[in-house]
Amino acid sequence: MSLLYQVHFYLFGIIAVASALFFVTRKNPVAAALWLVNTMFALAALYVMLDAQFVGAIQVLVYAGAIMVVFLFVVMLLNLGQTDAPDFRTPGVRLGAAAVAVVMLAELLVLSRAGRIPEVAPSATPQTNVVAPVAELLFTEHLLAFEITSVLLLVAVVGAVVLAKRQRRA
């Protein structure tokens, strides 16, 4: 394993753990949902680094995309996001973001001058038909669990709408 691979693996691992901690410590549900999305992206990057590109893509599409959109829709529908959230536009936060950007640009500059930026090249043995085994299991053995999960998500959204309507009438 190369040093660059290890550094990025641990970096994405630390980002995933830190984002998960921020997710569970936020009072504002919208901010918590955004930290959860960040966790999902870090996990997707780890899956890609472990040569599981399909799982990484599904992680982004299904969890960070669809489920988080449903979650934010329910939060906004129930009007739960009306807590006092900190303002991230303070000079200290901007200065910290600028410092992180400078460090990342310096890392890229050092790696490019040393000639250590890896080339993106196809693997020696290209994998074909990677999705078929997953799809076959999903639509044969695990079809019932898949359908039950989708019905549960639908029931949760309908329940949130009913709760929101009931609160508005009162």
Chimera marker file (.cmm) of the C-alpha trace (Angstrom):
<marker_set name="trace">
<marker id="1" x="0.000" y="0.000" z="0.000" r="1" g="1" b="0" radius="0.5"/>
<marker id="2" x="1.332" y="3.409" z="-0.878" r="1" g="1" b="0" radius="0.5"/>
<marker id="3" x="1.728" y="6.193" z="1.632" r="1" g="1" b="0" radius="0.5"/>
<marker id="4" x="-0.667" y="8.427" z="-0.325" r="1" g="1" b="0" radius="0.5"/>
<marker id="5" x="-3.351" y="5.714" z="-0.196" r="1" g="1" b="0" radius="0.5"/>
<marker id="6" x="-2.925" y="5.265" z="3.558" r="1" g="1" b="0" radius="0.5"/>
<marker id="7" x="-3.049" y="9.008" z="4.216" r="1" g="1" b="0" radius="0.5"/>
<marker id="8" x="-6.287" y="9.408" z="2.277" r="1" g="1" b="0" radius="0.5"/>
<marker id="9" x="-7.808" y="6.272" z="3.815" r="1" g="1" b="0" radius="0.5"/>
<marker id="10" x="-7.181" y="7.558" z="7.335" r="1" g="1" b="0" radius="0.5"/>
<marker id="11" x="-8.261" y="11.068" z="6.320" r="1" g="1" b="0" radius="0.5"/>
<marker id="12" x="-11.641" y="9.858" z="5.062" r="1" g="1" b="0" radius="0.5"/>
<marker id="13" x="-11.983" y="7.638" z="8.136" r="1" g="1" b="0" radius="0.5"/>
<marker id="14" x="-11.380" y="10.583" z="10.460" r="1" g="1" b="0" radius="0.5"/>
<marker id="15" x="-13.813" y="12.734" z="8.453" r="1" g="1" b="0" radius="0.5"/>
<marker id="16" x="-16.475" y="10.004" z="8.708" r="1" g="1" b="0" radius="0.5"/>
<marker id="17" x="-16.060" y="9.609" z="12.478" r="1" g="1" b="0" radius="0.5"/>
<marker id="18" x="-15.938" y="13.363" z="13.125" r="1" g="1" b="0" radius="0.5"/>
<marker id="19" x="-18.994" y="13.985" z="10.947" r="1" g="1" b="0" radius="0.5"/>
<marker id="20" x="-20.885" y="11.240" z="12.751" r="1" g="1" b="0" radius="0.5"/>
<marker id="21" x="-20.011" y="12.847" z="16.086" r="1" g="1" b="0" radius="0.5"/>
<marker id="22" x="-21.187" y="16.233" z="14.808" r="1" g="1" b="0" radius="0.5"/>
<marker id="23" x="-24.365" y="14.542" z="13.550" r="1" g="1" b="0" radius="0.5"/>
<marker id="24" x="-25.321" y="13.184" z="16.965" r="1" g="1" b="0" radius="0.5"/>
<marker id="25" x="-24.418" y="16.379" z="18.851" r="1" g="1" b="0" radius="0.5"/>
<marker id="26" x="-26.373" y="18.930" z="16.781" r="1" g="1" b="0" radius="0.5"/>
<marker id="27" x="-29.604" y="20.390" z="18.158" r="1" g="1" b="0" radius="0.5"/>
<marker id="28" x="-30.787" y="21.635" z="14.788" r="1" g="1" b="0" radius="0.5"/>
<marker id="29" x="-32.155" y="18.688" z="12.754" r="1" g="1" b="0" radius="0.5"/>
<marker id="30" x="-31.240" y="20.310" z="9.434" r="1" g="1" b="0" radius="0.5"/>
<marker id="31" x="-27.621" y="20.767" z="10.512" r="1" g="1" b="0" radius="0.5"/>
<marker id="32" x="-27.605" y="17.185" z="11.807" r="1" g="1" b="0" radius="0.5"/>
<marker id="33" x="-28.904" y="15.932" z="8.457" r="1" g="1" b="0" radius="0.5"/>
<marker id="34" x="-26.159" y="17.795" z="6.603" r="1" g="1" b="0" radius="0.5"/>
<marker id="35" x="-23.498" y="16.267" z="8.861" r="1" g="1" b="0" radius="0.5"/>
<marker id="36" x="-25.012" y="12.857" z="8.134" r="1" g="1" b="0" radius="0.5"/>
<marker id="37" x="-24.716" y="13.559" z="4.400" r="1" g="1" b="0" radius="0.5"/>
<marker id="38" x="-21.052" y="14.408" z="4.964" r="1" g="1" b="0" radius="0.5"/>
<marker id="39" x="-20.628" y="11.091" z="6.780" r="1" g="1" b="0" radius="0.5"/>
<marker id="40" x="-22.239" y="9.268" z="3.855" r="1" g="1" b="0" radius="0.5"/>
<marker id="41" x="-19.865" y="10.904" z="1.356" r="1" g="1" b="0" radius="0.5"/>
<marker id="42" x="-16.825" y="10.003" z="3.464" r="1" g="1" b="0" radius="0.5"/>
<marker id="43" x="-18.014" y="6.392" z="3.671" r="1" g="1" b="0" radius="0.5"/>
<marker id="44" x="-18.583" y="6.348" z="-0.091" r="1" g="1" b="0" radius="0.5"/>
<marker id="45" x="-14.997" y="7.532" z="-0.595" r="1" g="1" b="0" radius="0.5"/>
<marker id="46" x="-13.781" y="4.712" z="1.655" r="1" g="1" b="0" radius="0.5"/>
<marker id="47" x="-15.785" y="2.184" z="-0.356" r="1" g="1" b="0" radius="0.5"/>
<marker id="48" x="-14.266" y="3.457" z="-3.586" r="1" g="1" b="0" radius="0.5"/>
<marker id="49" x="-10.780" y="3.229" z="-2.093" r="1" g="1" b="0" radius="0.5"/>
<marker id="50" x="-11.526" y="-0.379" z="-1.107" r="1" g="1" b="0" radius="0.5"/>
<marker id="51" x="-12.344" y="-1.120" z="-4.763" r="1" g="1" b="0" radius="0.5"/>
<marker id="52" x="-16.108" y="-1.341" z="-4.208" r="1" g="1" b="0" radius="0.5"/>
<marker id="53" x="-17.180" y="1.348" z="-6.644" r="1" g="1" b="0" radius="0.5"/>
<marker id="54" x="-20.742" y="0.085" z="-6.982" r="1" g="1" b="0" radius="0.5"/>
<marker id="55" x="-21.312" y="0.193" z="-3.225" r="1" g="1" b="0" radius="0.5"/>
<marker id="56" x="-19.806" y="3.702" z="-3.109" r="1" g="1" b="0" radius="0.5"/>
<marker id="57" x="-22.105" y="4.918" z="-5.873" r="1" g="1" b="0" radius="0.5"/>
<marker id="58" x="-25.148" y="3.370" z="-4.211" r="1" g="1" b="0" radius="0.5"/>
<marker id="59" x="-24.082" y="4.957" z="-0.907" r="1" g="1" b="0" radius="0.5"/>
<marker id="60" x="-24.193" y="8.389" z="-2.516" r="1" g="1" b="0" radius="0.5"/>
<marker id="61" x="-27.323" y="7.845" z="-4.608" r="1" g="1" b="0" radius="0.5"/>
<marker id="62" x="-29.515" y="6.037" z="-2.110" r="1" g="1" b="0" radius="0.5"/>
<marker id="63" x="-28.416" y="7.225" z="1.302" r="1" g="1" b="0" radius="0.5"/>
<marker id="64" x="-26.907" y="10.661" z="0.745" r="1" g="1" b="0" radius="0.5"/>
<marker id="65" x="-29.387" y="11.413" z="-2.021" r="1" g="1" b="0" radius="0.5"/>
<marker id="66" x="-32.824" y="9.889" z="-1.712" r="1" g="1" b="0" radius="0.5"/>
<marker id="67" x="-33.149" y="9.095" z="1.992" r="1" g="1" b="0" radius="0.5"/>
<marker id="68" x="-31.672" y="12.408" z="3.129" r="1" g="1" b="0" radius="0.5"/>
<marker id="69" x="-33.999" y="14.298" z="0.794" r="1" g="1" b="0" radius="0.5"/>
<marker id="70" x="-36.959" y="12.466" z="2.345" r="1" g="1" b="0" radius="0.5"/>
<marker id="71" x="-35.597" y="13.186" z="5.827" r="1" g="1" b="0" radius="0.5"/>
<marker id="72" x="-35.160" y="16.902" z="5.109" r="1" g="1" b="0" radius="0.5"/>
<marker id="73" x="-38.598" y="17.018" z="3.494" r="1" g="1" b="0" radius="0.5"/>
<marker id="74" x="-40.173" y="15.603" z="6.664" r="1" g="1" b="0" radius="0.5"/>
<marker id="75" x="-38.157" y="17.964" z="8.879" r="1" g="1" b="0" radius="0.5"/>
<marker id="76" x="-39.251" y="20.973" z="6.843" r="1" g="1" b="0" radius="0.5"/>
<marker id="77" x="-42.834" y="19.719" z="6.693" r="1" g="1" b="0" radius="0.5"/>
<marker id="78" x="-43.005" y="19.379" z="10.471" r="1" g="1" b="0" radius="0.5"/>
<marker id="79" x="-41.241" y="22.730" z="10.859" r="1" g="1" b="0" radius="0.5"/>
<marker id="80" x="-38.583" y="21.241" z="13.151" r="1" g="1" b="0" radius="0.5"/>
<marker id="81" x="-35.738" y="23.343" z="11.783" r="1" g="1" b="0" radius="0.5"/>
<marker id="82" x="-36.717" y="26.498" z="13.658" r="1" g="1" b="0" radius="0.5"/>
<marker id="83" x="-34.061" y="26.328" z="16.373" r="1" g="1" b="0" radius="0.5"/>
<marker id="84" x="-31.285" y="28.808" z="16.974" r="1" g="1" b="0" radius="0.5"/>
<marker id="85" x="-28.479" y="27.671" z="14.740" r="1" g="1" b="0" radius="0.5"/>
<marker id="86" x="-24.998" y="29.187" z="14.948" r="1" g="1" b="0" radius="0.5"/>
<marker id="87" x="-23.963" y="31.582" z="12.228" r="1" g="1" b="0" radius="0.5"/>
<marker id="88" x="-21.134" y="30.062" z="10.196" r="1" g="1" b="0" radius="0.5"/>
<marker id="89" x="-20.341" y="33.322" z="8.403" r="1" g="1" b="0" radius="0.5"/>
<marker id="90" x="-18.202" y="34.696" z="11.203" r="1" g="1" b="0" radius="0.5"/>
<marker id="91" x="-14.660" y="35.862" z="10.412" r="1" g="1" b="0" radius="0.5"/>
<marker id="92" x="-13.139" y="33.007" z="12.427" r="1" g="1" b="0" radius="0.5"/>
<marker id="93" x="-14.930" y="30.329" z="10.421" r="1" g="1" b="0" radius="0.5"/>
<marker id="94" x="-14.017" y="32.024" z="7.146" r="1" g="1" b="0" radius="0.5"/>
<marker id="95" x="-10.384" y="32.283" z="8.229" r="1" g="1" b="0" radius="0.5"/>
<marker id="96" x="-10.374" y="28.586" z="9.195" r="1" g="1" b="0" radius="0.5"/>
<marker id="97" x="-11.869" y="27.605" z="5.821" r="1" g="1" b="0" radius="0.5"/>
<marker id="98" x="-9.265" y="29.703" z="4.021" r="1" g="1" b="0" radius="0.5"/>
<marker id="99" x="-6.480" y="28.048" z="6.051" r="1" g="1" b="0" radius="0.5"/>
<marker id="100" x="-7.760" y="24.568" z="5.130" r="1" g="1" b="0" radius="0.5"/>
<marker id="101" x="-7.896" y="25.595" z="1.460" r="1" g="1" b="0" radius="0.5"/>
<marker id="102" x="-4.314" y="26.894" z="1.554" r="1" g="1" b="0" radius="0.5"/>
<marker id="103" x="-3.078" y="23.667" z="3.195" r="1" g="1" b="0" radius="0.5"/>
<marker id="104" x="-4.841" y="21.519" z="0.580" r="1" g="1" b="0" radius="0.5"/>
<marker id="105" x="-3.450" y="23.605" z="-2.287" r="1" g="1" b="0" radius="0.5"/>
<marker id="106" x="0.036" y="23.384" z="-0.763" r="1" g="1" b="0" radius="0.5"/>
<marker id="107" x="-0.335" y="19.585" z="-0.551" r="1" g="1" b="0" radius="0.5"/>
<marker id="108" x="-1.299" y="19.427" z="-4.223" r="1" g="1" b="0" radius="0.5"/>
<marker id="109" x="1.618" y="21.657" z="-5.176" r="1" g="1" b="0" radius="0.5"/>
<marker id="110" x="4.132" y="19.565" z="-3.228" r="1" g="1" b="0" radius="0.5"/>
<marker id="111" x="2.787" y="16.314" z="-4.676" r="1" g="1" b="0" radius="0.5"/>
<marker id="112" x="2.785" y="17.636" z="-8.229" r="1" g="1" b="0" radius="0.5"/>
<marker id="113" x="6.374" y="18.902" z="-7.976" r="1" g="1" b="0" radius="0.5"/>
<marker id="114" x="7.522" y="15.582" z="-6.534" r="1" g="1" b="0" radius="0.5"/>
<marker id="115" x="5.726" y="13.733" z="-9.331" r="1" g="1" b="0" radius="0.5"/>
<marker id="116" x="3.720" y="11.669" z="-6.860" r="1" g="1" b="0" radius="0.5"/>
<marker id="117" x="0.204" y="12.387" z="-8.102" r="1" g="1" b="0" radius="0.5"/>
<marker id="118" x="-1.078" y="8.996" z="-9.228" r="1" g="1" b="0" radius="0.5"/>
<marker id="119" x="-2.307" y="8.557" z="-12.759" r="1" g="1" b="0" radius="0.5"/>
<marker id="120" x="-5.864" y="7.463" z="-13.244" r="1" g="1" b="0" radius="0.5"/>
<marker id="121" x="-5.576" y="4.292" z="-15.270" r="1" g="1" b="0" radius="0.5"/>
<marker id="122" x="-7.823" y="1.296" z="-15.764" r="1" g="1" b="0" radius="0.5"/>
<marker id="123" x="-7.010" y="-1.729" z="-13.657" r="1" g="1" b="0" radius="0.5"/>
<marker id="124" x="-5.005" y="-4.554" z="-15.183" r="1" g="1" b="0" radius="0.5"/>
<marker id="125" x="-7.999" y="-6.881" z="-15.075" r="1" g="1" b="0" radius="0.5"/>
<marker id="126" x="-11.139" y="-4.881" z="-15.798" r="1" g="1" b="0" radius="0.5"/>
<marker id="127" x="-14.162" y="-6.180" z="-13.984" r="1" g="1" b="0" radius="0.5"/>
<marker id="128" x="-17.229" y="-6.757" z="-16.100" r="1" g="1" b="0" radius="0.5"/>
<marker id="129" x="-20.802" y="-7.279" z="-15.003" r="1" g="1" b="0" radius="0.5"/>
<marker id="130" x="-20.224" y="-6.190" z="-11.408" r="1" g="1" b="0" radius="0.5"/>
<marker id="131" x="-23.838" y="-5.150" z="-10.841" r="1" g="1" b="0" radius="0.5"/>
<marker id="132" x="-25.501" y="-8.385" z="-11.986" r="1" g="1" b="0" radius="0.5"/>
<marker id="133" x="-24.711" y="-10.480" z="-8.869" r="1" g="1" b="0" radius="0.5"/>
<marker id="134" x="-25.973" y="-7.705" z="-6.582" r="1" g="1" b="0" radius="0.5"/>
<marker id="135" x="-29.133" y="-7.173" z="-8.643" r="1" g="1" b="0" radius="0.5"/>
<marker id="136" x="-29.830" y="-10.899" z="-8.789" r="1" g="1" b="0" radius="0.5"/>
<marker id="137" x="-29.691" y="-11.217" z="-4.996" r="1" g="1" b="0" radius="0.5"/>
<marker id="138" x="-31.716" y="-8.036" z="-4.485" r="1" g="1" b="0" radius="0.5"/>
<marker id="139" x="-34.560" y="-9.098" z="-6.742" r="1" g="1" b="0" radius="0.5"/>
<marker id="140" x="-34.657" y="-12.795" z="-5.749" r="1" g="1" b="0" radius="0.5"/>
<marker id="141" x="-33.633" y="-13.602" z="-2.170" r="1" g="1" b="0" radius="0.5"/>
<marker id="142" x="-33.973" y="-10.114" z="-0.669" r="1" g="1" b="0" radius="0.5"/>
<marker id="143" x="-37.003" y="-8.871" z="-2.616" r="1" g="1" b="0" radius="0.5"/>
<marker id="144" x="-39.323" y="-9.004" z="0.392" r="1" g="1" b="0" radius="0.5"/>
<marker id="145" x="-36.948" y="-6.993" z="2.598" r="1" g="1" b="0" radius="0.5"/>
<marker id="146" x="-36.450" y="-4.473" z="-0.219" r="1" g="1" b="0" radius="0.5"/>
<marker id="147" x="-40.201" y="-3.988" z="-0.680" r="1" g="1" b="0" radius="0.5"/>
<marker id="148" x="-40.877" y="-3.798" z="3.067" r="1" g="1" b="0" radius="0.5"/>
<marker id="149" x="-38.232" y="-1.090" z="3.403" r="1" g="1" b="0" radius="0.5"/>
<marker id="150" x="-39.785" y="0.988" z="0.636" r="1" g="1" b="0" radius="0.5"/>
<marker id="151" x="-43.263" y="0.609" z="2.170" r="1" g="1" b="0" radius="0.5"/>
<marker id="152" x="-41.903" y="1.657" z="5.589" r="1" g="1" b="0" radius="0.5"/>
<marker id="153" x="-40.382" y="4.791" z="4.064" r="1" g="1" b="0" radius="0.5"/>
<marker id="154" x="-43.693" y="5.602" z="2.381" r="1" g="1" b="0" radius="0.5"/>
<marker id="155" x="-45.599" y="5.081" z="5.645" r="1" g="1" b="0" radius="0.5"/>
<marker id="156" x="-43.136" y="7.356" z="7.482" r="1" g="1" b="0" radius="0.5"/>
<marker id="157" x="-43.661" y="10.173" z="4.979" r="1" g="1" b="0" radius="0.5"/>
<marker id="158" x="-47.462" y="9.769" z="5.075" r="1" g="1" b="0" radius="0.5"/>
<marker id="159" x="-47.347" y="9.755" z="8.883" r="1" g="1" b="0" radius="0.5"/>
<marker id="160" x="-45.336" y="12.963" z="8.901" r="1" g="1" b="0" radius="0.5"/>
<marker id="161" x="-47.862" y="14.630" z="6.589" r="1" g="1" b="0" radius="0.5"/>
<marker id="162" x="-50.753" y="13.521" z="8.826" r="1" g="1" b="0" radius="0.5"/>
<marker id="163" x="-48.974" y="14.845" z="11.923" r="1" g="1" b="0" radius="0.5"/>
<marker id="164" x="-48.250" y="18.152" z="10.222" r="1" g="1" b="0" radius="0.5"/>
<marker id="165" x="-51.875" y="18.572" z="9.116" r="1" g="1" b="0" radius="0.5"/>
<marker id="166" x="-53.150" y="17.755" z="12.596" r="1" g="1" b="0" radius="0.5"/>
<marker id="167" x="-50.909" y="20.406" z="14.191" r="1" g="1" b="0" radius="0.5"/>
<marker id="168" x="-51.983" y="23.110" z="11.730" r="1" g="1" b="0" radius="0.5"/>
<marker id="169" x="-55.705" y="22.595" z="12.443" r="1" g="1" b="0" radius="0.5"/>
<marker id="170" x="-55.258" y="23.042" z="16.212" r="1" g="1" b="0" radius="0.5"/>
<link id1="1" id2="2" r="1" g="1" b="0" radius="0.2"/>
<link id1="2" id2="3" r="1" g="1" b="0" radius="0.2"/>
<link id1="3" id2="4" r="1" g="1" b="0" radius="0.2"/>
<link id1="4" id2="5" r="1" g="1" b="0" radius="0.2"/>
<link id1="5" id2="6" r="1" g="1" b="0" radius="0.2"/>
<link id1="6" id2="7" r="1" g="1" b="0" radius="0.2"/>
<link id1="7" id2="8" r="1" g="1" b="0" radius="0.2"/>
<link id1="8" id2="9" r="1" g="1" b="0" radius="0.2"/>
<link id1="9" id2="10" r="1" g="1" b="0" radius="0.2"/>
<link id1="10" id2="11" r="1" g="1" b="0" radius="0.2"/>
<link id1="11" id2="12" r="1" g="1" b="0" radius="0.2"/>
<link id1="12" id2="13" r="1" g="1" b="0" radius="0.2"/>
<link id1="13" id2="14" r="1" g="1" b="0" radius="0.2"/>
<link id1="14" id2="15" r="1" g="1" b="0" radius="0.2"/>
<link id1="15" id2="16" r="1" g="1" b="0" radius="0.2"/>
<link id1="16" id2="17" r="1" g="1" b="0" radius="0.2"/>
<link id1="17" id2="18" r="1" g="1" b="0" radius="0.2"/>
<link id1="18" id2="19" r="1" g="1" b="0" radius="0.2"/>
<link id1="19" id2="20" r="1" g="1" b="0" radius="0.2"/>
<link id1="20" id2="21" r="1" g="1" b="0" radius="0.2"/>
<link id1="21" id2="22" r="1" g="1" b="0" radius="0.2"/>
<link id1="22" id2="23" r="1" g="1" b="0" radius="0.2"/>
<link id1="23" id2="24" r="1" g="1" b="0" radius="0.2"/>
<link id1="24" id2="25" r="1" g="1" b="0" radius="0.2"/>
<link id1="25" id2="26" r="1" g="1" b="0" radius="0.2"/>
<link id1="26" id2="27" r="1" g="1" b="0" radius="0.2"/>
<link id1="27" id2="28" r="1" g="1" b="0" radius="0.2"/>
<link id1="28" id2="29" r="1" g="1" b="0" radius="0.2"/>
<link id1="29" id2="30" r="1" g="1" b="0" radius="0.2"/>
<link id1="30" id2="31" r="1" g="1" b="0" radius="0.2"/>
<link id1="31" id2="32" r="1" g="1" b="0" radius="0.2"/>
<link id1="32" id2="33" r="1" g="1" b="0" radius="0.2"/>
<link id1="33" id2="34" r="1" g="1" b="0" radius="0.2"/>
<link id1="34" id2="35" r="1" g="1" b="0" radius="0.2"/>
<link id1="35" id2="36" r="1" g="1" b="0" radius="0.2"/>
<link id1="36" id2="37" r="1" g="1" b="0" radius="0.2"/>
<link id1="37" id2="38" r="1" g="1" b="0" radius="0.2"/>
<link id1="38" id2="39" r="1" g="1" b="0" radius="0.2"/>
<link id1="39" id2="40" r="1" g="1" b="0" radius="0.2"/>
<link id1="40" id2="41" r="1" g="1" b="0" radius="0.2"/>
<link id1="41" id2="42" r="1" g="1" b="0" radius="0.2"/>
<link id1="42" id2="43" r="1" g="1" b="0" radius="0.2"/>
<link id1="43" id2="44" r="1" g="1" b="0" radius="0.2"/>
<link id1="44" id2="45" r="1" g="1" b="0" radius="0.2"/>
<link id1="45" id2="46" r="1" g="1" b="0" radius="0.2"/>
<link id1="46" id2="47" r="1" g="1" b="0" radius="0.2"/>
<link id1="47" id2="48" r="1" g="1" b="0" radius="0.2"/>
<link id1="48" id2="49" r="1" g="1" b="0" radius="0.2"/>
<link id1="49" id2="50" r="1" g="1" b="0" radius="0.2"/>
<link id1="50" id2="51" r="1" g="1" b="0" radius="0.2"/>
<link id1="51" id2="52" r="1" g="1" b="0" radius="0.2"/>
<link id1="52" id2="53" r="1" g="1" b="0" radius="0.2"/>
<link id1="53" id2="54" r="1" g="1" b="0" radius="0.2"/>
<link id1="54" id2="55" r="1" g="1" b="0" radius="0.2"/>
<link id1="55" id2="56" r="1" g="1" b="0" radius="0.2"/>
<link id1="56" id2="57" r="1" g="1" b="0" radius="0.2"/>
<link id1="57" id2="58" r="1" g="1" b="0" radius="0.2"/>
<link id1="58" id2="59" r="1" g="1" b="0" radius="0.2"/>
<link id1="59" id2="60" r="1" g="1" b="0" radius="0.2"/>
<link id1="60" id2="61" r="1" g="1" b="0" radius="0.2"/>
<link id1="61" id2="62" r="1" g="1" b="0" radius="0.2"/>
<link id1="62" id2="63" r="1" g="1" b="0" radius="0.2"/>
<link id1="63" id2="64" r="1" g="1" b="0" radius="0.2"/>
<link id1="64" id2="65" r="1" g="1" b="0" radius="0.2"/>
<link id1="65" id2="66" r="1" g="1" b="0" radius="0.2"/>
<link id1="66" id2="67" r="1" g="1" b="0" radius="0.2"/>
<link id1="67" id2="68" r="1" g="1" b="0" radius="0.2"/>
<link id1="68" id2="69" r="1" g="1" b="0" radius="0.2"/>
<link id1="69" id2="70" r="1" g="1" b="0" radius="0.2"/>
<link id1="70" id2="71" r="1" g="1" b="0" radius="0.2"/>
<link id1="71" id2="72" r="1" g="1" b="0" radius="0.2"/>
<link id1="72" id2="73" r="1" g="1" b="0" radius="0.2"/>
<link id1="73" id2="74" r="1" g="1" b="0" radius="0.2"/>
<link id1="74" id2="75" r="1" g="1" b="0" radius="0.2"/>
<link id1="75" id2="76" r="1" g="1" b="0" radius="0.2"/>
<link id1="76" id2="77" r="1" g="1" b="0" radius="0.2"/>
<link id1="77" id2="78" r="1" g="1" b="0" radius="0.2"/>
<link id1="78" id2="79" r="1" g="1" b="0" radius="0.2"/>
<link id1="79" id2="80" r="1" g="1" b="0" radius="0.2"/>
<link id1="80" id2="81" r="1" g="1" b="0" radius="0.2"/>
<link id1="81" id2="82" r="1" g="1" b="0" radius="0.2"/>
<link id1="82" id2="83" r="1" g="1" b="0" radius="0.2"/>
<link id1="83" id2="84" r="1" g="1" b="0" radius="0.2"/>
<link id1="84" id2="85" r="1" g="1" b="0" radius="0.2"/>
<link id1="85" id2="86" r="1" g="1" b="0" radius="0.2"/>
<link id1="86" id2="87" r="1" g="1" b="0" radius="0.2"/>
<link id1="87" id2="88" r="1" g="1" b="0" radius="0.2"/>
<link id1="88" id2="89" r="1" g="1" b="0" radius="0.2"/>
<link id1="89" id2="90" r="1" g="1" b="0" radius="0.2"/>
<link id1="90" id2="91" r="1" g="1" b="0" radius="0.2"/>
<link id1="91" id2="92" r="1" g="1" b="0" radius="0.2"/>
<link id1="92" id2="93" r="1" g="1" b="0" radius="0.2"/>
<link id1="93" id2="94" r="1" g="1" b="0" radius="0.2"/>
<link id1="94" id2="95" r="1" g="1" b="0" radius="0.2"/>
<link id1="95" id2="96" r="1" g="1" b="0" radius="0.2"/>
<link id1="96" id2="97" r="1" g="1" b="0" radius="0.2"/>
<link id1="97" id2="98" r="1" g="1" b="0" radius="0.2"/>
<link id1="98" id2="99" r="1" g="1" b="0" radius="0.2"/>
<link id1="99" id2="100" r="1" g="1" b="0" radius="0.2"/>
<link id1="100" id2="101" r="1" g="1" b="0" radius="0.2"/>
<link id1="101" id2="102" r="1" g="1" b="0" radius="0.2"/>
<link id1="102" id2="103" r="1" g="1" b="0" radius="0.2"/>
<link id1="103" id2="104" r="1" g="1" b="0" radius="0.2"/>
<link id1="104" id2="105" r="1" g="1" b="0" radius="0.2"/>
<link id1="105" id2="106" r="1" g="1" b="0" radius="0.2"/>
<link id1="106" id2="107" r="1" g="1" b="0" radius="0.2"/>
<link id1="107" id2="108" r="1" g="1" b="0" radius="0.2"/>
<link id1="108" id2="109" r="1" g="1" b="0" radius="0.2"/>
<link id1="109" id2="110" r="1" g="1" b="0" radius="0.2"/>
<link id1="110" id2="111" r="1" g="1" b="0" radius="0.2"/>
<link id1="111" id2="112" r="1" g="1" b="0" radius="0.2"/>
<link id1="112" id2="113" r="1" g="1" b="0" radius="0.2"/>
<link id1="113" id2="114" r="1" g="1" b="0" radius="0.2"/>
<link id1="114" id2="115" r="1" g="1" b="0" radius="0.2"/>
<link id1="115" id2="116" r="1" g="1" b="0" radius="0.2"/>
<link id1="116" id2="117" r="1" g="1" b="0" radius="0.2"/>
<link id1="117" id2="118" r="1" g="1" b="0" radius="0.2"/>
<link id1="118" id2="119" r="1" g="1" b="0" radius="0.2"/>
<link id1="119" id2="120" r="1" g="1" b="0" radius="0.2"/>
<link id1="120" id2="121" r="1" g="1" b="0" radius="0.2"/>
<link id1="121" id2="122" r="1" g="1" b="0" radius="0.2"/>
<link id1="122" id2="123" r="1" g="1" b="0" radius="0.2"/>
<link id1="123" id2="124" r="1" g="1" b="0" radius="0.2"/>
<link id1="124" id2="125" r="1" g="1" b="0" radius="0.2"/>
<link id1="125" id2="126" r="1" g="1" b="0" radius="0.2"/>
<link id1="126" id2="127" r="1" g="1" b="0" radius="0.2"/>
<link id1="127" id2="128" r="1" g="1" b="0" radius="0.2"/>
<link id1="128" id2="129" r="1" g="1" b="0" radius="0.2"/>
<link id1="129" id2="130" r="1" g="1" b="0" radius="0.2"/>
<link id1="130" id2="131" r="1" g="1" b="0" radius="0.2"/>
<link id1="131" id2="132" r="1" g="1" b="0" radius="0.2"/>
<link id1="132" id2="133" r="1" g="1" b="0" radius="0.2"/>
<link id1="133" id2="134" r="1" g="1" b="0" radius="0.2"/>
<link id1="134" id2="135" r="1" g="1" b="0" radius="0.2"/>
<link id1="135" id2="136" r="1" g="1" b="0" radius="0.2"/>
<link id1="136" id2="137" r="1" g="1" b="0" radius="0.2"/>
<link id1="137" id2="138" r="1" g="1" b="0" radius="0.2"/>
<link id1="138" id2="139" r="1" g="1" b="0" radius="0.2"/>
<link id1="139" id2="140" r="1" g="1" b="0" radius="0.2"/>
<link id1="140" id2="141" r="1" g="1" b="0" radius="0.2"/>
<link id1="141" id2="142" r="1" g="1" b="0" radius="0.2"/>
<link id1="142" id2="143" r="1" g="1" b="0" radius="0.2"/>
<link id1="143" id2="144" r="1" g="1" b="0" radius="0.2"/>
<link id1="144" id2="145" r="1" g="1" b="0" radius="0.2"/>
<link id1="145" id2="146" r="1" g="1" b="0" radius="0.2"/>
<link id1="146" id2="147" r="1" g="1" b="0" radius="0.2"/>
<link id1="147" id2="148" r="1" g="1" b="0" radius="0.2"/>
<link id1="148" id2="149" r="1" g="1" b="0" radius="0.2"/>
<link id1="149" id2="150" r="1" g="1" b="0" radius="0.2"/>
<link id1="150" id2="151" r="1" g="1" b="0" radius="0.2"/>
<link id1="151" id2="152" r="1" g="1" b="0" radius="0.2"/>
<link id1="152" id2="153" r="1" g="1" b="0" radius="0.2"/>
<link id1="153" id2="154" r="1" g="1" b="0" radius="0.2"/>
<link id1="154" id2="155" r="1" g="1" b="0" radius="0.2"/>
<link id1="155" id2="156" r="1" g="1" b="0" radius="0.2"/>
<link id1="156" id2="157" r="1" g="1" b="0" radius="0.2"/>
<link id1="157" id2="158" r="1" g="1" b="0" radius="0.2"/>
<link id1="158" id2="159" r="1" g="1" b="0" radius="0.2"/>
<link id1="159" id2="160" r="1" g="1" b="0" radius="0.2"/>
<link id1="160" id2="161" r="1" g="1" b="0" radius="0.2"/>
<link id1="161" id2="162" r="1" g="1" b="0" radius="0.2"/>
<link id1="162" id2="163" r="1" g="1" b="0" radius="0.2"/>
<link id1="163" id2="164" r="1" g="1" b="0" radius="0.2"/>
<link id1="164" id2="165" r="1" g="1" b="0" radius="0.2"/>
<link id1="165" id2="166" r="1" g="1" b="0" radius="0.2"/>
<link id1="166" id2="167" r="1" g="1" b="0" radius="0.2"/>
<link id1="167" id2="168" r="1" g="1" b="0" radius="0.2"/>
<link id1="168" id2="169" r="1" g="1" b="0" radius="0.2"/>
<link id1="169" id2="170" r="1" g="1" b="0" radius="0.2"/>
</marker_set>
